[in-house]
Amino acid sequence: MLKTVLRQNSRLLILSLFFLVGIPVQKSIGQNKTEEKLNLAQEYYKTEEFDKALELYRDLSKNKNLIPNIHENYLTILLNKEEYKEADKYLKKVVKSNPQNAIYNVDYTRVKLLEKDTAAADKSIDTFIHQVANNTTKLRYCALYCIDLSLFSYAEKCYRTGEKNSDEIFYYELADLYAHWGKYDLMIDEYMKLLLIKPDQLEYVQMALQDRLLTEEDFELLEPKLLTLVQKNSNMTVFNEMIVWYYLQQKKFYGAFVQARALDKRLRLEGYKILEIGRLAKNNADYKNASKIFQYLVDRYKEYAVYPVARKYLIETKEAIVKSTYPIDKDQILSLVNDYQQIIDEMGITDQTGEALRNMALLQAFYLDEKDEAIVELKELINNRAIPKRLISQAKLDLGDIYLLKDDPWEASLLYSQVSKANKEMKIGHIAKLKNAKIYYYTGDFKLAQSQLDVLKLATSRTISNDAIALSMLISDNLNLDTTSFAMEAYAEVDLLIFQGKYIEALESYEQMLVDFKGHSLTDEILWEKAHLLIKLGKYEEALEPLKEILEFYGDDILADDANYLLGTIYQDHLNDKTEAMEYFKNHLIDFKGSSYEVDARKRFRQLRGDNVNKS
């Protein structure tokens, strides 16, 4: 190939010189005819006139210099026509003339395989590999061509020969080969070997594994290998970092925490890596493990900068646990208020403790009916000049929520409007607009609510945009199908009762709506909200009925997969009925493919079935 390119370049140089000095150049008649024949053959190939092209290629193949130009097309036609004998004869001659050309040798091997002569194929490739055993460039080129043809075992021979006969590493290439081959276990081994000698390739390896281990089963191949490597290479931190990364990808936060403790001590990270893992656990609603992680930091890092942050996160995590455990335990709420008050008493009202004061005020207002005390505390925060504007805006939203709790929607709207105007293009400004739109919704002014929601549909925050779209659709879908707005007004009023924590009253109103507006398009929404109210009241058995009604009568509607998944979690987490839970999760995987709950439903089903699924 290289000789041909050089020859062509030399010819161009000579022709250019002849042109410059005025010496006439004349091609031989034979050369012109050969070029015409070659061009015609290539044209026949392009237009898929393969029989005509084949005749020309047969003739052209007699000229050794033209082999690089015709090889690919000529061989493709022969193989497509299953003319294996002709291909065999042609390639024998070409290989003899070019014994160290990877393409020709691999193609000859390929033909022998098509002729079902495996022994001859193996002998052919082995002979070539032996000839170029000390030339890693040719070995790599041969391997890449083999991979392109899915001749993976031959590619492996090339790389292993290169490893054996040189000081070069082939971990990248072998990992790539095994990825194409689907041998992910061996691919992981090569990446781990790479980290042993090049720990600085950690980020590259993590990205490669994330791109290539696409199924849960394949990704789980990593854990036992990493645990073994951590034990065998206690003097290296790279495998601790790898297993922390692995556990975080799997959302196994406690496992990540255990490994991060060892890293923290060795690298003297002063708790920051552990804090980050705790924060991730908290953000992913793994409050049980987040609480353990923050408690560890509070107990062990009192003299470090992470301590006040960990302490605040610990209380917030405990709060999340209390709020998600039904019915709400007021003694636990009082304990949280005391924890927040202790932080404020120790440190005063500062940027760091402002969040604690906000959280305390909201607990007092929403759970202890201490609205007036909460209002005083939030106003003190808002009027404190040392507090940043972001926190003041958030406190104003909280204050607005408490006024709405006190049935004073217009005072609430005034505060929301202030925040919206002060933060026009910011997320908190959009949150304020959404809260204002909800006030119009609660008070039955649906047109004004929708005009606000239409603007928020374009919000940059996906959460706010989705909430606006959902409420707008709820209003439009149920108003357009009804000649009056009575049902929608009643539904909005119950939504306000739920916001105010008046669950018994809201439940009674839903029951009445199911009678007064029987068969209304809001029925499935009412059943869904009724189930959630019953859960908040700790009445899990009763919550099953409305969810089952959704599946029975609204099985094709948007809430069906939500209802099915929630039924499974109630049976598993609260009623300890393994059989029923498994049935619902199994149905979810069959009837609701593509559901946002599919991954978790599969994981829960496997855990209930007894599969080895790490819950950490």
N, C-alpha and C positions, 0 to 999 in steps of 0.2 A: 504493500500500500504506500509506504513512505517513498520507495524508489519511484513509483509511478508519479506521485506528486512532485518530486524533485525533477523528474524527467520533463513533466509538463511545464514547470517553471523555467527550466533551462531552454525549452523550445520557444517559450514566449520571449525570453531574453534575446535569443538569437534572431528571432523574427523582428524584434524591435530595433536591433542594431542594423540589420539589413535595410529596414525601412529608412532609418536615419541617414545612412550613407548612400542611399539611392541604388543599392544592389537589388536587382529583381529577385523575388522569391517565387519558387514554383513548386507546388505540391505534386507528389507523384500521383498518378492515376489510381494506383492500388490503395494509397492512403485515403484518398477521397472516397473511394467506394466503401472502405471499411467503416469510415465515420458515418457515411450515409446509412449503411446497414445497421450500425449501432443505434443511431437516432431513430430509425424506423422500428427497430425491436422495442426500444423504450416507449415509443408512441403506441405501438400495439399493446404493450403491457398496461399503459395508462388507460387505454380504451377497452381493456378487458378482452381483447382478441388474442387469447392466450395460445391457441394453436399456431397462429401465424408468428407470434413472438417466439414460441418454442423452437420452431424451425430455424429462425435466425440465430437464437442463442446457441443452439447446437453447433452451428457453423462458427460463430464468434468464439466459442470456448476453446477452439483449437489454437487461438492466439493467446499465449500466456500473459501478455501485457494487458489484455482486456479483461482478465478474470475479476479484478477489483470492481470494474464497471458493471459487470453483468451478474456477479455471483448471487446476490440476494434475490433478484427477480427470477433468475434461471432456476435456482433451487426451490423457490416458492412454488413455481409452476409444476416442477417435477413431483414435489411432495403432495401438492393438491390433487394431482392426477394419479398419485400412488405409483409413480414410476421409480420405485425404489432401486431396482437394478441399475438403471441409467444414472441415478443420483449417486449410488455407491461407486460406480466406475469413474464418474466425473470427479468425485471428491478424493478417491484414492490418488488420482493423478495430481490434483491440486495440492493435497497434503504432502505428497512426495516432493513437489517443487518448493513448498513452503512449510517445512516441518515444524517451525516454531510459531506459526500463525494460529492464535487461539481460536479465532472465528472458524477457520476451515477445519481444525481438529475437533472442535465441539460439534460442528455440523455433521462431520463424518460419524461421530459417536451417536448423534441423534438419529441418523439414518440406520445405523446398526440396531438401535433400539426399535425403530419402526419395523425393521425386518425380523424383530423378535430374537435377535442374536445378542443376548445380554452379555455373554462371555466376551464376544468380540468388542462390544461397546466398552466394557470395563477395561479391556486390554488396551484399546485405542487411547482412552483418556488417561490411563495410568502411564502409558508410554510418553504422552505429551507432558504430563505433570513432572515426570522424572527428568525430561529434557530441560525443562525450565525451572527446576527445583530451587535454583539459587537466584532466580530473577523474580523478585516480589511484584514488580510492576506487571509482568505478564501473568503471574498467578492471580493477581487481583482482577485483571481484565478478563481472564478466563472465567473466574468465579462470577463476575457480574453478568457475563453473557449466559452462563448456566442458570443463574437466578432468573434472568429474563425468560428463559425457556422452561422454567420450573424443574430444572435438573438439580435439585437442591443437594443431593448427596455428593455429586461431583463438585459443586461449589465448596462444600464443606471440606473435601479432600484438598482442594487448592489452598484454602486458608490454613488448614492444619499443617500442610507441607511448608507453607511460608513461615509459620510459627516455629517449626522444627529446625529450619535451615537458616534462620536469620535472627537478629536481635530485635526485629520490629514487633510491635504488638498488633494483634488483629481482633481485639475485643469489640471495637466499633463494628467492623465488618461482619464478624460472627453473630453479634446481637441482631444486626440488620437481616442477615440470612435467616436466623431462627424465627424472626418476626414474620418474614414472608412465608416461611415454611409452616407457621402455626405451632411451632414448638416453643411456647412461651416460657416453660420451665427452664429450658436451656438458654433462652434469651436473657432471662433474669440472671442466670449464673455468669454470663459474660459481662453484664453490666456491673455485677458485684466484684468480679475480678478487676475491672477497670477502676473501681473506687478504691480497691486495695492499694493500687500503685499511683492513682491520680485522684485523691480525695477532693481536689478542686473542681472536679467534674460533677459534683453533687447535683447542681441545678440542672445540668444537661441530662443526667440520668433520670431525675425526677420528671422532667418534661417528656422524655422519651417513653417512660413507663406509663405516664398518664395518657399519652397519645395511643399507645399500643395495647394496653390491657383494658379492653373495652367492656368486658363482662365482669360481673361480681365474682364469679368463680375463678377467672384468670387472675384478677387483682388479689384474691386471697392466697394465691401461691406465694406471695411475697412474705407473709408474716412468719412462717416457720423458718424460712431462710434467713431473714433479718435477725430473728431472735438467736439463732445459732451463731451468726457472724458477730453479734454483740458480745456473746459469751467468749468466743474464740479470740476476739481482737479487743480486749479490754483496754489496751493502750491507745486505741483510736476512737475518736468521737464521731466520725462520719457515719457509722452505722447506727449510733444512737440518734443522730439527726435524721437519718433515713426512716427509722421506725417511728419517730415522733411524727414525721411527715405522713407516713403510711396511716397511722392511727387517725390523724386529722382528716385525711381523705375519706376514711371510713366512718368518720364522726364517732370514733371510739375515744372519747375525751379522757376517760380515766386512764386508759392504757398510755395515751400520749403524755399525761401528767406524770406517771410513774417513771417513764424514760427521761422526761424533761428534768426531773429532780436530780438525776445522776449528772446530766449535762450542766445543770445550774451550779452544782457543787464544783465540778471539775473546771469549768470555764469562768466561774465567779460572775455569773450574770445577774446577781442580786435580785433574783425572783422575777425578772421581767418576762422571760420566756414562759414561765409558769403562769404569770398573770394573763398573758395573751391567750394561753390555752383555756384558762378559766373564762375569759371573756367570750371566746368562741363557743364554749359549752353553754354559757348563759344566753347568747344570741340565738343558739339553736334549740333553746327550750329544754336543754338537758340540765335542769335545775339541781337535781340530786347530786350529780358529779361536780357541777359548778360550785355548789355549796361546800363540798369537801375540799376542792382546790383552794378556794378563797380562805377557808378556815385554816388550812395548812399555812398559807402566807401570813395570816393574822397572828398565828401562834409562833411562827419561826422567824419572822422578818420585822419585828417591832422597831428595830433601829435603822431600817432601810426606807428609801423613798417610796417603795411600793406599798408600804403599810396602810396609809390613809385611803389610798385608792382601793386596795383589796378589802379593807373594812367596809367601805361604802358599797362595793359590789356584793359583799357577803350579805349585807342587810337587804339590798335590792333583790338578791336571789331568794332569800328567805321570804320576802314579800311576794315574789312571783309564785313560790310554792304554796303559800297561804291562799293567794287569790285563785289558784287553779285547783284547790282542794275543796270540794263541796260536801256539805254546806260550809260557808265561811265560818271559821272559829274566831269569835270576837276577842277572846283572851290572847290569841296569837297576834291579832291586829294591835292590841294594847302593848304587847311586848315589842312589836316593831316600832311603834310610836316612841316608846321609851328608848330604844336603841338609837333612833334618829335624834332624839332630844339630847342624848348623852354626847353625840358627836358635836352638835351645835353648841352645847354648854362648854365643851372642852376647847373648841376652836373658834367660836363666834360665827357670825354670819359673814362668810367670805365666798369668793368664786368657787372654791372647792366644796364648801358645805351648802351652797345655795340649792343644789340638786336634792340634798338630804332634807332641807326645809320644805321644798316643793312636795316631795314624796310624803313627808309627814302630814302636811296640810291636806293633801288629797285623801289620805287614809282617814284622817279625822272627819272630813266632810262626807265621804262616801260610805264609810263603814261604821263610824261611831256617832253619827248625827251631831257632830260638833262643827257645824257650818260657820257660825259666827267667829269662833276661835281661829278657824282656818283662814277666813277672810282677813282677819287682823294680821296674821303671820305673813300672808302673801303680800299684803299692802306694805308691810315693813320691808320685805325683800325688794319690791318694786321701787320703793323710795330710797333705797340704799345706793348712793352714788358710786360706791366701789364695785357694784355688781355690773358685769358686762351686759351690753344691750341684748345680746342673744338670750341670756337667762331672764332678763326683765320681760322680754316678749313672751317667753314660755310661761312665766308666772302670770302674765295677763290672760293668756289662754286658760290657764288653770282657774283663775279667778272667774272668768266668764263661765266656765263649766259649773262652778259652784253656784253662781247666780241662776243658772238654768236649773240646777238642783233645787233652788229655793223658789222655783216657778216665777222667775223674773227674766224672761227671755230677751227683753229689749235692753236691759242693762248688760246682759251677756253679749248681745249683738254689737253694742257700742264698743265693748272691749275687743271683740273679734275684729271689728272694722279698724280700730287703731293699729292693731298688729298687722293687718293686711296692708294698710297704707304705708306703714313704716318698713315693710319687707316685701315690696311688690313682686320682685322676680325671684324671691328666695323660697325654699321649701316651707319654712314656717309661715310665710305669707299665704301660700296656697292652702296650708292646713287651716289657717284662720278663715279663708274664703269658704272652704268646705264646711266648716262649723257654722258659718253664717247661713249657707244654703240649707243646712239641716234644720236651722231654726225656722226658716220659711216652710220647710217640709212638715215639721212638727205642728206648726200652727195652721196648716191647710192651704197655704199660698203656693200651690204647686207650680204655677206658671213662673213666678219669680224664682222659685227654687231651681227650676230647670234652666232658666236663663243663666244663673250662676254656675250650674253644673256643666253647661255647654262650654263655658270658658275653661273650666278646670279639666275637661277631657284632654286638653292639649298640654297639661302640666308636665314638666320634665320628670317629676317623680312618678315612677310607674305605679306605686301604691296609691298615691292620691288620685292619679288618672283613673285607675281601675275602680276605686271607691266611687268616684264621680260618675263613671259610666254605669256601674251597677245600680246606684240610686236613681239615676236618670232613666234607665231601662225599667226599673221597678215602677216608677211613676207612669211613664208613657205606656208601657204594656198593659197596665191595669186601669188606666183612665180611658184609653182608646177603645177598650172592649166593654166599657160600661157607659150607660146613658147618664148616670149620676156619679158624684164623687164621694158618696156616703161611705162606701166600703174603704176607699183609700184614706179618707179622713180618719176613720176609726182605727185603721191599721197604723197610721202615723202617730195617733195619740197613744197607742199601746207601746210603740217604739220609744216615746218619751218616758213613759212609765218605767220601761226597762232601763233606760239611761239613768233614771233617778233611783234605781234599785228597789222599786216597788213591785217585786216579783209576784207576790200572791195576787195583787190587784190586776197585774198584767195577765196572769194566767186565767183569771176569771173572765177578763175581757176577751181573750182569745176563744174561750169556750163559747161565749155568747156570740161572737162573730161567726163561728162555725155553724151556729143555728140560724142567725139572721141572714147570712149571706151564703147559704148552702150552694155548693157547686160553683162558686165564684172563682175567677182565675187566680185569686190570692190564696186559695185553699192550701196548696202545697207549701207556700211560704209560711202560712200560719202554723201548719203542722211542724215544719222545721224549727221555727222559733219556739213553739210550745215545747218541743223535745229539749231544746237548750235550757229553757227556763226550769224544767223538771230536773235536769242535771244539776243546775246551779242550786236547786233546793235539796240536792242529794237523793232525789227520788229516781234512781236508775231503772228500776223495774218498770215504773210508769212511763219512763221516757221511751221504752221500746215500742209502745203501741203507735204513737204518731209516726215514728220512723218506718215501721212496717207498713203503715197506711200509704206512705209516700211510695214505697216499692210496689205495693199492690195496685194503686190507682194512678200513679204518676211515674211508672217505671221507665218511660222513655223521655222524661223531662230532665231539666238541668240539675235538679237536686238529688236524683236517684243514686248516683255514685257516692255523693257525700253521705246520704242516709245509710247506704250499705256499709261503707267503711266505718261510720260512727257506731253502727250496731255491733260490728266486730270488736271494736275497741271497748265498748261497754261490757260485752260478754267476757273479754279477756282481762281488762284492767279493774273492773268493779264487781262483776258477778262471779268471777272465777269459774266460768263455764267454758272449758277448753274446747269441747266438742262443737258447741254452737259458734264460738269464735272462729274456729278453723273453717267451718262451713261458709261463713260470710266472707272470710278472706279468700277462700278458694273460689267462690262465686265471683268475687271482685276481679280476680285474674282472668276469669273466663268471660264474664258479661261486660266488664268495663275496661277493656284494653285501651291503653293510652291515657287512662285517668291519672291525675296528678298524685293520687295515693298509691299508684301501682307498685312502686319500689318498696314503700313501707309495708304495704299489704303482703308482698312476697316475703319480706324479711320476717314479719310477724308470723306468717303461715309456717315458714321453715323453723322458727323457734318453737312454735307450738307442736310441730311434728317431731321435734327432738333433734333437728340437724345441728351440727356444731357451728353455731353462729355466735360469735363473741358479742356480748351485750355491753361491754365496757364502753 
